[in-house]
């Protein structure tokens, strides 16, 4: 017989404090971040090639995509989850995908969401970097400010903090990208889902894990075929030196698995591990002691 205890959870910390206190690894060597030159093509050739192949747009701005990045760019899945280690290139890839959507789906809004406005702006700056790298032959910015941009074809890109109140009121959204999705409040997803259901828009969640909790974890483990999933460990990224990872493993210990190997770890404050709880409900698990002897003793 298993005794279950109802434990009162500690009040959640503000997301902004969690983000600021989260471990930030040191920067990679500059050689790992270098970009190649943009591929020269005539305007018509480039436009047709990139319209038909999103990965071609990445080559166009000088970024040769890894195999998983090319697969992501070419995917037509409506819902995509990226469980990726830090610094493997997920932001650059989603920025390229958002740029392609803005160029070739004219007149439709794109939302870039993160737990904090500062994080959304980082992804937004990456999108604008891609657009400016492509040049006016592909996209001409009519309006460009800290929170939004409008292209000459009518497409609009918005950078917003990821809360339910900030996304309500948008309609016809073609693409919603949620960065650091493991930190996002469940209420945001409740607000996004109806909006995309009407427009037929796409949803992309990207994050490294943050414990066994929240919408990102539940959908990753229980969402079934509703999502196309990508998992990219730091050890699989050719641009991250092995010596760098070895030093990070030494410094982080157990948490290295979460930050660099995409593992969902048990919450530090939990009294029981997730594995122990699962075993408590497993009827096929052999008991740790002989129940017959226990009955005889009583």
GUKEFI-306817 format. One record per atom (N, C-alpha, C, CB): residue in one letter; x, y, z. Coordinates in steps of 0.1 Angstrom, whole numbers, padded with zeros to 4 digits, always signed. Each point is the difference from the previous one (the first is absolute). Last residue first. Glycine has a CB too. Example, Ala and Ser with C-alpha at 12.3 -4.5 7.8 and 13.67 -1.06 7.14 Angstrom:
// residues 2
S+0128-0022+0071
S+0009+0011+0000
S-0008+0011+0008
S+0012-0006-0022
A-0009-0051+0021
A-0009+0012+0000
A+0009+0012+0000
A-0019-0012+0012
//
This chain:
// residues 298
X+0017-0101+0117
X-0011+0007+0006
X-0011-0010+0005
X+0005+0020-0015
X+0035-0035-0007
X+0004+0008+0012
X-0011+0007+0007
X+0022+0002-0011
X-0029-0025-0030
X+0002-0009+0011
X+0004+0007+0013
X+0006-0017-0017
X-0010+0042-0023
X-0013-0004+0005
X+0001-0010+0011
X-0009+0004-0023
X+0049+0010+0001
X-0006+0011+0008
X-0014-0004+0005
X+0013+0016-0015
X+0009-0047-0012
X+0006+0001+0013
X-0005+0011+0008
X+0020-0009-0010
X-0035+0006-0034
X-0005-0011+0008
X+0006+0000+0014
X-0003-0013-0021
X+0017+0044-0013
X-0013+0004+0007
X-0005-0011+0009
X-0005+0015-0020
X+0056-0003+0005
X-0010-0011-0001
X-0012+0004+0007
X+0018-0017-0002
X+0014+0055-0021
X+0001-0010+0011
X-0012-0010-0001
X+0011+0017+0015
X-0004+0018-0047
X+0014+0000+0006
X+0001-0010+0011
X+0003+0024-0007
X-0037-0029-0036
X+0001+0007+0013
X+0014-0002+0005
X-0024-0003+0005
X+0012+0004-0058
X+0001-0010+0011
X+0002+0008+0013
X+0010-0018-0015
X-0036+0037-0029
X+0013+0001+0007
X+0000-0010+0012
X+0003+0024-0008
X-0040-0013-0022
X+0008-0012-0004
X+0014+0000+0007
X-0012+0000-0022
X-0022+0035+0026
X-0005-0012+0006
X+0009-0012-0003
X-0023+0009-0001
X+0033+0045+0005
X+0002-0011-0009
X-0004-0013+0007
X+0019+0012-0011
X-0018+0034+0029
X-0012-0004-0007
X+0001-0012-0009
X-0007+0024+0002
X+0044-0006+0023
X-0010-0002+0010
X-0013-0004-0006
X+0011+0017+0014
X+0026-0005-0042
X+0001-0013+0006
X-0010-0003+0010
X+0024+0001-0004
X-0021+0042-0014
X-0005-0009-0010
X+0001-0014+0005
X+0008+0015-0018
X+0010+0018+0046
X-0015+0001-0001
X-0006-0010-0010
X+0002+0025+0006
X+0045-0021-0003
X-0005-0007+0012
X-0015+0001+0000
X+0020+0006+0013
X+0003+0016-0047
X+0001-0014-0002
X-0006-0007+0012
X+0021+0003-0013
X-0018+0044+0014
X-0011-0005-0009
X+0001-0015-0002
X+0000+0022-0012
X+0018-0002+0058
X+0003+0001-0014
X-0011-0005-0009
X+0024-0003+0006
X-0031+0026+0043
X+0003-0013-0006
X+0003+0002-0015
X-0016-0011+0016
X+0012+0049+0011
X+0003-0010+0010
X+0003-0013-0005
X-0014+0013+0015
X+0023+0035-0040
X-0010-0011+0001
X+0005-0009+0011
X-0006+0002-0025
X+0029+0038+0007
X-0007+0001+0013
X-0010-0011+0002
X+0002+0024-0001
X+0024-0019-0040
X+0009-0001+0012
X-0007-0001+0013
X+0017+0012-0013
X-0037-0031-0033
X+0000+0013+0006
X+0009-0001+0013
X-0023+0006-0009
X+0032-0039-0032
X-0009+0002+0011
X+0002+0013+0006
X-0002-0025+0004
X+0017+0020-0055
X+0004-0005+0013
X-0012+0003+0010
X+0024+0004-0005
X-0016-0011-0050
X-0009+0007+0010
X+0004-0006+0013
X-0019+0003-0017
X+0053+0002-0027
X-0008-0009+0009
X-0008+0008+0010
X+0018-0017-0002
X+0016+0029-0035
X-0015+0000-0003
X-0008-0009+0009
X+0006+0006-0023
X+0043+0007+0021
X-0003-0013-0005
X-0016-0002-0001
X+0021-0009+0009
X+0003+0050+0007
X+0007-0004-0012
X-0004-0013-0006
X+0018+0013+0010
X-0038+0009+0031
X+0004+0011-0009
X+0006-0005-0013
X+0004+0013+0020
X-0018-0045+0013
X-0011+0008-0004
X+0004+0011-0010
X-0010-0004+0023
X+0042-0025-0004
X-0009-0008-0008
X-0012+0008-0005
X+0007-0020+0013
X+0025+0038+0017
X+0005+0000-0014
X-0009-0008-0009
X+0023+0001+0009
X-0028+0003+0039
X-0008+0009-0008
X+0006+0001-0014
X-0006+0012+0020
X+0027-0038+0015
X-0012-0006-0005
X-0008+0009-0009
X-0001-0012+0021
X+0048+0029-0017
X-0004-0012+0006
X-0013-0005-0005
X+0012+0006+0020
X+0015+0036-0029
X-0014-0001+0003
X-0004-0013+0007
X-0003+0014-0020
X+0049-0003+0007
X-0005+0011+0008
X-0015-0002+0004
X+0016+0015-0012
X+0008-0046-0017
X+0006+0001+0013
X-0006+0010+0009
X+0021-0007-0011
X-0036+0004-0033
X-0004-0012+0007
X+0006+0000+0014
X-0002-0013-0021
X+0016+0046-0009
X-0014+0003+0005
X-0005-0012+0008
X-0004+0015-0020
X+0046-0020-0001
X+0001+0010+0011
X-0014+0003+0006
X+0021+0009-0011
X-0019-0037-0027
X+0006-0007+0012
X+0001+0010+0012
X+0013-0015-0016
X-0028+0032-0026
X-0010-0008+0007
X+0006-0008+0012
X-0012-0002-0022
X+0042+0027-0005
X-0010+0009+0006
X-0011-0008+0008
X+0004+0017-0019
X+0027-0041-0007
X+0007+0006+0012
X-0010+0009+0008
X+0023-0002-0011
X-0036-0015-0031
X-0001-0010+0010
X+0006+0005+0013
X+0001-0018-0017
X-0021+0052-0020
X+0012-0008+0003
X-0003-0009+0012
X+0015+0018-0009
X-0050+0002-0027
X+0003+0001+0014
X+0011-0009+0003
X-0024+0006+0006
X+0003-0004-0049
X+0007+0013+0002
X+0004+0002+0015
X-0013+0009-0019
X-0012-0047-0001
X+0014+0000-0004
X+0007+0013+0003
X-0006-0016-0018
X-0035-0010+0044
X+0002+0012-0008
X+0015+0001-0004
X-0020+0012+0012
X-0001-0046+0017
X-0002-0003-0014
X+0002+0012-0009
X-0017-0016+0007
X+0021+0017+0041
X+0010-0009-0005
X-0002-0004-0015
X+0003-0009+0023
X-0035+0035+0001
X+0012+0008-0003
X+0011-0009-0005
X-0006+0016+0018
X-0045-0030-0027
X+0009+0001+0012
X+0013+0008-0005
X-0009-0022+0010
X-0044+0017-0027
X+0014+0003-0005
X+0008+0002+0013
X-0008+0010-0022
X-0044-0027+0002
X+0008+0001+0012
X+0015+0001-0005
X-0017-0014+0014
X-0038+0020-0033
X+0015+0000-0003
X+0007+0001+0014
X-0003+0011-0023
X-0051-0023+0003
X+0010+0003+0010
X+0014-0001-0005
X-0016-0008+0017
X-0039+0016-0032
X+0012-0005-0005
X+0011+0004+0010
X-0008+0000-0025
X-0046-0008+0038
X+0012+0009-0002
X+0011-0008-0008
X-0005+0012+0022
X-0038-0031-0010
X-0004+0014-0003
X+0012+0009-0003
X-0020-0003+0014
X+0018-0045+0000
X+0004+0004-0014
X-0005+0014-0004
X-0002-0024-0005
X+0010+0014+0057
X-0003-0009-0011
X+0004+0005-0013
X-0018-0009+0013
X+0020+0027+0035
X-0007+0007-0011
X-0002-0009-0012
X+0009+0021+0007
X+0015-0027+0037
X-0013-0005-0001
X-0008+0005-0012
X+0000-0002+0024
X+0046+0014-0011
X-0001-0014+0004
X-0014-0006-0003
X+0017+0005+0018
X-0006+0040-0030
X+0011-0007-0005
X-0001-0015+0004
X+0015+0020+0002
X-0046+0011+0014
X-0002-0002-0014
X+0011-0009-0006
X-0013+0022-0002
X+0016-0009+0047
X-0012-0009-0002
X-0002-0003-0014
X-0010+0010+0020
X+0045+0021-0008
X+0003-0014+0004
X-0012-0009-0003
X+0015+0009+0018
X-0022+0037-0026
X+0010-0005-0009
X+0004-0015+0003
X+0009+0023-0003
X-0040+0002+0031
X-0005-0004-0013
X+0010-0007-0009
X-0016+0019+0002
X+0025-0021+0052
X-0004+0010-0010
X-0004-0006-0014
X+0015+0015+0011
X+0021-0041+0021
X-0012+0009+0003
X-0004+0008-0012
X+0007+0001+0025
X+0036-0028-0009
X-0011-0008-0004
X-0013+0008+0004
X+0013-0022+0002
X+0036+0047-0013
X-0007-0009+0009
X-0012-0007-0006
X+0008+0015+0018
X+0014+0015-0046
X+0000+0006+0013
X-0008-0008+0009
X+0003+0023-0010
X+0024-0026-0043
X-0009-0004+0010
X+0001+0008+0013
X+0001-0023-0009
X+0008+0045-0039
X+0007-0011+0007
X-0009-0003+0012
X+0023+0007-0007
X-0044+0014-0039
X+0005+0001+0014
X+0010-0011+0003
X-0022+0011+0007
X-0020+0008-0044
X+0014-0003+0001
X+0005+0003+0014
X+0004+0004-0025
X-0051-0010-0010
X+0005+0002+0014
X+0014-0005+0000
X-0023-0004+0010
X-0016+0019-0048
X+0013-0006+0002
X+0004+0004+0014
X+0006+0001-0024
X-0052-0002-0012
X+0005+0003+0014
X+0014-0007+0001
X-0024+0003+0009
X-0012+0016-0052
X+0009-0009+0006
X+0005+0004+0014
X+0007-0007-0023
X-0057+0018-0004
X+0014+0004+0001
X+0008-0011+0007
X-0006+0023+0001
X-0043-0016-0014
X+0008-0011-0005
X+0015+0002+0001
X-0019-0004-0016
X-0020+0032+0032
X+0009+0004-0012
X+0007-0011-0006
X+0003+0021+0011
X-0032-0029+0027
X-0008+0008-0010
X+0009+0003-0012
X-0014+0010+0018
X+0034-0031+0019
X-0010-0009-0006
X-0008+0006-0011
X-0001-0011+0022
X+0033+0035+0004
X+0006-0007-0011
X-0010-0010-0006
X+0022+0002+0011
X-0036+0023+0026
X+0004+0010-0010
X+0006-0007-0012
X+0004+0016+0018
X-0016-0041+0022
X-0012+0004-0009
X+0004+0010-0011
X-0014-0003+0020
X+0050-0011+0010
X-0006-0011-0008
X-0012+0004-0008
X+0008-0015+0018
X+0017+0045+0013
X+0005-0002-0013
X-0008-0010-0009
X+0023+0005+0009
X-0032+0004+0038
X-0003+0012-0008
X+0004-0002-0015
X+0002+0014+0020
X+0009-0047+0013
X-0014+0001-0001
X-0005+0011-0009
X-0001-0010+0023
X+0046+0007-0013
X-0004-0010-0009
X-0015-0001-0002
X+0021-0013+0006
X-0003+0042+0027
X+0003+0004-0013
X-0004-0010-0011
X+0020+0013+0009
X-0024-0023+0037
X-0011+0009-0005
X+0003+0005-0014
X-0005+0006+0024
X+0036-0033+0002
X-0010-0007-0007
X-0010+0009-0006
X+0004-0020+0015
X+0045+0039-0007
X-0011-0004+0008
X-0011-0007-0008
X+0005+0020+0015
X+0050-0021-0024
X-0013+0007-0004
X-0011-0005+0009
X+0008+0003-0023
X+0039-0018+0020
X-0003+0010+0011
X-0014+0006-0002
X+0025+0004+0002
X-0006-0036-0033
X-0001-0007+0013
X-0003+0010+0011
X+0016-0017-0008
X-0007+0032-0037
X-0014-0005+0002
X-0002-0007+0013
X-0003-0001-0024
X+0038+0030-0002
X+0000-0004+0014
X-0013-0004+0005
X+0018+0016+0004
X-0028+0005-0048
X+0013-0003+0005
X+0000-0002+0015
X+0010+0014-0019
X-0047-0016-0023
X+0001+0003+0014
X+0014-0005+0005
X-0025-0003+0003
X-0004+0019-0050
X+0012-0007+0005
X+0001+0004+0015
X+0012+0001-0023
X-0051-0002-0020
X+0003+0005+0014
X+0012-0009+0005
X-0024+0007+0005
X-0003+0007-0055
X+0010-0007+0007
X+0002+0006+0014
X+0012-0006-0021
X-0047+0020-0009
X+0005-0010-0008
X+0010-0009+0008
X-0003+0014-0020
X-0042+0017+0034
X+0014-0002+0002
X+0005-0012-0008
X-0002+0010+0024
X-0043+0015-0019
X+0007-0003-0012
X+0015-0003+0001
X-0017+0014-0011
X-0002+0015+0050
X-0007-0010-0008
X+0007-0002-0013
X-0022+0008+0010
X+0025+0015+0044
X+0006-0003-0012
X-0008-0010-0008
X+0023+0005+0009
X-0035+0008+0035
X-0003+0010-0009
X+0007-0001-0014
X-0002+0015+0019
X+0023-0036+0026
X-0014+0002-0003
X-0002+0012-0009
X-0006-0011+0022
X+0049+0000-0003
X-0003-0006-0013
X-0015+0001-0004
X+0019-0015+0004
X+0000+0031+0038
X+0007+0007-0011
X-0004-0006-0014
X+0019+0005+0016
X-0035-0022+0027
X-0006+0013-0003
X+0007+0006-0013
X-0006+0003+0025
X+0021-0045-0006
X-0013-0001-0007
X-0005+0013-0004
X-0005-0020+0013
X+0058+0015-0010
X-0012-0001+0009
X-0013-0001-0007
X+0013+0013+0017
X+0041-0007-0028
X-0009-0012-0002
X-0010-0001+0012
X+0018-0011-0012
X+0007+0055-0013
X+0002-0009+0011
X-0011-0010+0000
X+0010+0018+0014
X+0006+0003-0061
X-0009+0002+0012
X+0004-0008+0011
X-0019+0005-0015
X+0028+0014-0039
X+0007-0005+0011
X-0007+0003+0013
X+0022+0002-0013
X-0036-0006-0043
X-0002+0006+0013
X+0009-0008+0010
X-0023+0008-0006
X+0015+0001-0051
X+0006-0008+0010
X+0000+0007+0014
X+0015-0010-0018
X-0042+0011-0035
X+0004+0006+0013
X+0006-0010+0010
X-0018+0018-0004
X+0005-0010-0054
X+0003-0009+0012
X+0005+0009+0011
X+0005-0019-0015
X-0014+0037-0029
X-0010+0000+0010
X+0001-0009+0011
X-0014+0006-0018
X+0045+0005-0019
X-0011-0009-0005
X-0011+0000+0010
X+0017-0013-0013
X+0023+0037+0022
X-0007+0007-0011
X-0011-0009-0006
X+0021+0013-0005
X-0007-0019+0057
X+0007-0001-0013
X-0009+0007-0011
X+0011-0022+0007
X-0004+0029+0049
X-0010-0002-0011
X+0008-0001-0013
X-0019+0012+0013
X+0027-0018+0045
X+0005+0004-0014
X-0010-0003-0010
X+0024-0005+0007
X-0016+0012+0052
X-0007-0005-0012
X+0007+0004-0013
X-0021+0000+0013
X+0036+0012+0033
X-0010-0011+0003
X-0006-0006-0012
X-0004+0012+0021
X+0037+0025-0021
X+0005-0010+0010
X-0009-0012+0002
X+0011+0019+0011
X-0013+0005-0059
X+0002+0006+0013
X+0004-0012+0010
X-0016+0020-0005
X+0003-0008-0050
X+0010-0007+0008
X+0002+0007+0014
X+0011-0009-0021
X-0039+0007-0031
X-0001+0005+0014
X+0009-0009+0008
X-0023+0009-0003
X+0023-0016-0043
X-0006+0013+0000
X-0001+0006+0014
X-0014-0008-0019
X+0047-0030-0007
X-0006+0004+0013
X-0006+0014-0002
X+0015-0014+0014
X-0005-0026-0050
X+0003+0014+0003
X-0008+0004+0012
X+0005+0005-0024
X+0014-0053-0003
X-0009+0007+0010
X+0005+0014+0003
X-0005-0023+0010
X+0024-0004-0046
X-0009-0010+0006
X-0010+0007+0009
X+0018-0017+0000
X+0015+0042-0023
X-0006-0009-0011
X-0009-0010+0006
X+0021+0003-0013
X+0004+0027+0041
X-0013+0005-0005
X-0006-0008-0011
X+0007+0023+0007
X+0027-0046+0029
X+0000+0012-0008
X-0014+0003-0006
X+0024-0004-0005
X-0001-0031+0036
X-0006-0003-0013
X+0000+0011-0009
X-0013-0017+0011
X+0026+0024+0033
X+0011-0008-0007
X-0005-0004-0014
X+0009-0008+0022
X-0039+0028+0008
X+0009+0010-0005
X+0011-0006-0008
X-0005+0015+0019
X-0026-0043+0002
X-0007+0007-0010
X+0010+0011-0006
X-0022-0003+0012
X+0037-0023+0025
X-0002-0009-0012
X-0006+0009-0012
X-0003-0021+0015
X+0007+0042+0027
X+0013-0002-0006
X-0001-0009-0013
X+0011+0001+0023
X-0049+0006+0003
X+0003+0012-0008
X+0014-0001-0006
X-0015+0013+0015
X+0001-0048+0014
X-0008+0000-0012
X+0003+0012-0009
X-0018-0011+0012
X+0039+0009+0030
X+0005-0010-0009
X-0008-0001-0013
X+0008-0013+0020
X-0023+0041+0014
X+0012+0006-0006
X+0007-0010-0010
X+0004+0014+0020
X-0041-0029+0005
X-0004+0010-0009
X+0012+0006-0008
X-0021+0005+0014
X+0028-0033+0023
X-0004-0008-0012
X-0004+0009-0011
X-0007-0019+0015
X+0018+0040+0025
X+0012-0006-0005
X-0004-0009-0012
X+0010+0000+0023
X-0045+0021+0000
X+0008+0009-0008
X+0012-0006-0006
X-0009+0019+0014
X-0017-0043+0017
X-0007+0001-0013
X+0008+0009-0009
X-0022-0004+0011
X+0037+0001+0033
X+0003-0012-0008
X-0007+0000-0013
X+0003-0012+0021
X-0012+0048+0008
X+0014+0000-0004
X+0004-0012-0008
X+0005+0013+0021
X-0048-0010-0001
X+0001+0008-0012
X+0015+0000-0005
X-0020+0014+0008
X+0003-0057+0020
X+0002+0015+0002
X+0002+0007-0013
X+0011-0005+0022
X-0022-0041-0023
X-0005+0003+0014
X+0002+0015+0003
X+0005-0023+0007
X-0012+0013-0058
X+0010-0006+0010
X-0006+0004+0014
X+0020+0002-0016
X-0033+0000-0043
X-0004+0001+0015
X+0011-0007+0008
X-0024+0000-0006
X+0008+0020-0046
X+0012-0006+0007
X-0002+0003+0015
X+0015+0004-0020
X-0048-0005-0027
X+0002+0003+0014
X+0012-0007+0005
X-0024+0003+0003
X+0000+0015-0053
X+0008-0010+0007
X+0003+0005+0014
X+0011-0007-0022
X-0050+0019-0021
X+0009+0002+0012
X+0007-0012+0005
X-0016+0018+0006
X+0000-0004-0059
X-0004-0007+0012
X+0009+0002+0012
X-0010-0018-0015
X+0014+0034-0033
X-0012+0005+0006
X-0005-0007+0013
X-0006+0007-0022
X+0037-0034-0013
X-0002+0014+0001
X-0013+0004+0007
X+0013+0003-0020
X+0021-0044+0015
X-0014+0000+0005
X-0004+0015+0002
X+0002-0024+0010
X+0042+0014-0023
X-0008-0008-0009
X-0014-0002+0004
X+0021-0011-0007
X+0012+0037+0033
X+0002+0003-0014
X-0010-0006-0009
X+0025+0002+0005
X-0025-0011+0042
X-0003+0014-0003
X+0001+0003-0014
X+0008+0006+0023
X+0005-0049-0010
X-0014+0002+0002
X-0004+0014-0004
X-0001-0018+0018
X+0047+0009-0015
X-0006-0006-0012
X-0015+0001+0000
X+0019-0016-0001
X+0004+0030+0039
X+0002+0009-0011
X-0006-0005-0013
X+0021+0007+0012
X-0022-0035+0027
X-0010+0012+0001
X+0002+0010-0012
X+0001-0003+0025
X+0029-0033-0023
X-0013-0005-0003
X-0011+0011+0001
X+0007-0023+0008
X+0037+0032+0006
X+0000-0002-0015
X-0014-0004-0004
X+0024-0006+0000
X-0017+0009+0046
X+0000+0013-0006
X+0000+0000-0015
X+0013+0008+0020
X-0008-0048+0004
X-0014+0005+0000
X-0001+0014-0005
X-0004-0015+0020
X+0047-0003-0019
X-0008-0008-0009
X-0015+0005+0001
X+0015-0020+0003
X+0017+0038+0026
X+0003+0004-0013
X-0009-0007-0010
X+0024+0004+0006
X-0027-0016+0039
X-0005+0013-0002
X+0002+0005-0014
X+0004+0005+0024
X+0014-0047-0010
X-0015+0000-0001
X-0006+0013-0003
X+0000-0019+0016
X+0048+0002-0009
X-0005+0006-0012
X-0015+0000-0001
X+0021-0006-0010
X+0010-0009+0047
X+0001-0009-0011
X-0006+0006-0013
X-0002-0019+0016
X+0005+0036+0032
X+0010+0004-0009
X+0002-0010-0012
X+0011+0012+0018
X-0035-0031+0025
X+0003+0014-0002
X+0010+0001-0011
X-0005+0006+0024
X-0028-0048-0025
X+0010+0006+0009
X+0003+0014-0004
X+0010-0022+0003
X-0058-0001-0014
X+0014+0002-0005
X+0009+0006+0011
X-0009+0004-0023
X-0042-0021+0005
X+0007-0002+0013
X+0015+0000-0003
X-0020-0014+0010
X-0026+0030-0038
X+0014-0001+0000
X+0006-0001+0014
X+0001+0013-0021
X-0051-0021-0008
X+0007+0003+0012
X+0015-0003-0002
X-0021-0007+0014
X-0027+0019-0045
X+0014-0006+0001
X+0005+0004+0014
X+0004+0002-0025
X-0051-0003-0010
X+0005+0002+0014
X+0013-0007+0001
X-0023+0001+0009
X+0002-0001-0051
X-0007+0012+0006
X+0005+0003+0014
X-0020-0006-0013
X+0049-0017-0029
X-0008-0003+0011
X-0007+0012+0006
X+0015-0019+0005
X+0017+0012-0043
X-0013+0007-0002
X-0010-0003+0012
X+0003-0001-0025
X+0055+0002+0014
X-0012-0006+0005
X-0012+0008-0002
X+0014-0011+0017
X+0033+0022-0027
X-0008-0006-0011
X-0013-0006+0005
X+0021-0004-0013
X+0011+0023+0043
X-0004+0011-0009
X-0009-0006-0011
X+0021+0012+0004
X-0003-0042+0027
X-0010+0009+0006
X-0004+0010-0010
X+0011-0004+0022
X+0023-0025-0035
X-0013-0007+0001
X-0011+0009+0006
X+0013-0022+0002
X+0031+0039-0005
X-0006-0001-0013
X-0014-0007+0000
X+0023+0000-0010
X+0002+0002+0050
X-0005+0013-0003
X-0007+0000-0014
X+0018+0010+0014
X+0004-0049+0001
X-0013+0002+0007
X-0006+0014-0003
X+0008-0015+0018
X+0035+0004-0037
X-0011-0009-0005
X-0013+0003+0007
X+0017-0017-0006
X+0015+0058+0006
X+0002-0014+0003
X-0012-0008-0005
X+0014+0007+0021
X-0002+0040-0045
X-0008-0007+0011
X+0006-0014+0002
X-0020+0014-0006
X+0043+0033-0011
X-0002-0014-0005
X-0007-0008+0011
X+0020+0002-0016
X-0018+0053+0005
X+0000-0010+0011
X-0003-0014-0007
X-0008+0017+0017
X+0008+0027-0040
X+0014-0004+0004
X+0001-0010+0011
X+0007+0021-0007
X-0046-0001-0018
X+0006+0009+0010
X+0013-0004+0005
X-0023+0006+0007
X+0001-0033-0038
X+0000+0013-0006
X+0006+0010+0009
X-0020-0006-0013
X+0011-0039+0027
X+0012+0001-0008
X+0002+0015-0005
X-0002-0025-0007
X-0038+0016+0028
X+0010+0000+0010
X+0014+0001-0007
X-0014-0014+0015
X-0024+0009-0042
X+0000+0014+0006
X+0012+0001+0010
X-0025+0003-0004
X+0014-0045-0014
X+0008+0008-0010
X+0001+0014+0005
X-0008-0014-0019
X-0019-0017+0042
X+0014-0002+0003
X+0009+0009-0009
X-0005-0023+0008
X-0042+0020-0016
X+0004+0010+0011
X+0014-0002+0004
X-0023-0001+0008
X-0002-0008-0055
X+0008-0007+0009
X+0005+0010+0011
X+0007-0017-0018
X-0036+0031-0018
X-0002-0015+0000
X+0007-0008+0011
X-0004+0003-0025
X+0010+0044+0019
X-0014-0002+0003
X-0003-0014+0001
X-0005+0021-0013
X+0049-0008+0001
X-0003+0002+0014
X-0015-0002+0003
X+0020+0015+0002
X-0005-0018-0047
X+0006-0010+0008
X-0003+0001+0014
X+0019+0000-0016
X-0035+0034-0013
X-0007-0013-0003
X+0006-0011+0009
X-0005+0007-0023
X+0025+0036+0025
X-0014+0000+0005
X-0007-0013-0002
X+0000+0024-0005
X+0044-0018-0012
X+0000-0001+0015
X-0014+0000+0005
X+0021+0012+0000
X-0015-0006-0046
X+0004-0014+0004
X-0001-0001+0015
X+0015-0001-0020
X-0024+0043+0002
X-0011-0009-0004
X+0004-0014+0005
X-0006+0014-0020
X+0039+0020+0026
X-0012+0003+0008
X-0011-0011-0003
X+0005+0025+0000
X+0045-0040-0007
X-0008+0011-0005
X-0013+0001+0008
X+0010-0003-0023
X+0033-0015+0048
X-0010-0004-0010
X-0007+0012-0006
X-0003-0023+0012
X+0045+0009+0027
X-0004+0008-0011
X-0010-0007-0009
X+0022+0013+0002
X-0013-0020+0053
X+0001-0006-0013
X-0004+0009-0012
X-0003-0022+0011
X+0025+0038+0038
X-0013-0003-0007
X+0002-0006-0014
X-0011+0018+0014
X+0049-0026+0024
X-0005+0011-0009
X-0014-0004-0006
X+0024+0008-0005
X-0009-0029+0053
X+0005+0001-0013
X-0006+0012-0008
X+0004-0025+0000
X+0003+0021+0055
X-0009-0002-0011
X+0007+0001-0013
X-0020+0008+0014
X+0034-0019+0041
X+0002+0007-0012
X-0010-0004-0011
X+0025+0002+0006
X-0017-0018+0041
X-0012+0009-0003
X+0001+0007-0014
X-0003+0003+0025
X+0037-0031-0004
X-0012-0009+0000
X-0012+0008-0004
X+0010-0014+0017
X+0032+0035-0010
X+0001-0008-0012
X-0012-0009-0002
X+0025+0000+0003
X-0018+0027+0036
X-0005+0008-0011
X+0000-0009-0013
X+0008+0021+0011
X-0014-0045+0037
X+0011+0007-0008
X-0006+0007-0012
X+0017-0017+0008
X-0052+0011+0030
X+0008-0009-0007
X+0012+0008-0007
X-0020-0015-0004
X-0004+0030+0051
X-0001+0000-0014
X+0009-0009-0007
X-0007+0023+0001
X-0012-0033+0049
X+0009+0010-0007
X-0001-0001-0015
X+0016-0002+0020
X-0059-0012+0010
X+0014-0005-0003
X+0008+0011-0006
X-0009-0023-0003
X-0032+0026+0038
X+0003+0004-0014
X+0014-0004-0003
X-0016+0019+0002
X-0027-0031+0036
X+0014-0001-0004
X+0002+0004-0015
X+0004-0018+0017
X-0043+0038+0013
X+0003-0012-0007
X+0014+0000-0005
X-0024-0002-0006
X+0000+0038+0029
X+0009-0008+0008
X+0004-0013-0007
X-0011+0009+0020
X-0019+0023-0041
X+0013+0007+0003
X+0009-0009+0008
X-0012+0021+0000
X-0031-0038-0010
X+0008+0002-0012
X+0013+0006+0003
X-0021+0002-0013
X-0010-0006+0048
X+0005-0013-0005
X+0009+0001-0012
X-0021-0011+0010
X-0001+0050+0005
X+0011-0004+0009
X+0006-0014-0003
X-0011+0014+0018
X-0027+0002-0043
X+0012+0008-0002
X+0012-0003+0008
X-0016+0018-0006
X-0027-0039+0013
X+0008-0006-0011
X+0012+0009-0003
X-0021-0009-0010
X+0001+0005+0060
X-0003+0007-0013
X+0009-0005-0011
X-0006+0020+0013
X-0005-0055+0025
X+0008+0012-0001
X-0004+0007-0013
X+0019-0010+0013
X-0052-0023+0016
X+0009+0001-0011
X+0008+0014+0000
X-0015-0016-0014
X-0004-0010+0059
X-0005+0010-0011
X+0011+0001-0011
X-0014+0012+0018
X+0011-0058+0008
X+0005+0013+0003
X-0005+0010-0011
X+0020-0009+0012
X-0047-0036+0001
X+0011+0005-0009
X+0003+0014+0005
X-0007-0014-0019
X-0014-0028+0047
X-0003+0014-0004
X+0012+0005-0008
X-0016+0005+0019
X-0001-0057-0013
X+0010+0010+0004
X-0003+0014-0006
X+0017-0018+0002
X-0039-0033+0011
X-0003+0012-0007
X+0010+0011+0005
X-0025-0007-0004
X+0030-0049+0003
X+0000+0012+0008
X-0003+0012-0009
X+0016-0010+0016
X-0022-0048-0014
X+0003+0012-0008
X-0002+0012+0009
X-0008-0011-0021
X+0019-0045+0025
X-0006+0012+0007
X+0004+0012-0008
X+0001-0011+0022
X-0007-0044-0034
X+0008+0012-0002
X-0007+0012+0007
X+0010-0009-0022
X-0008-0048+0025
X-0009+0012+0000
X+0009+0012+0000
X-0019-0012+0012
//
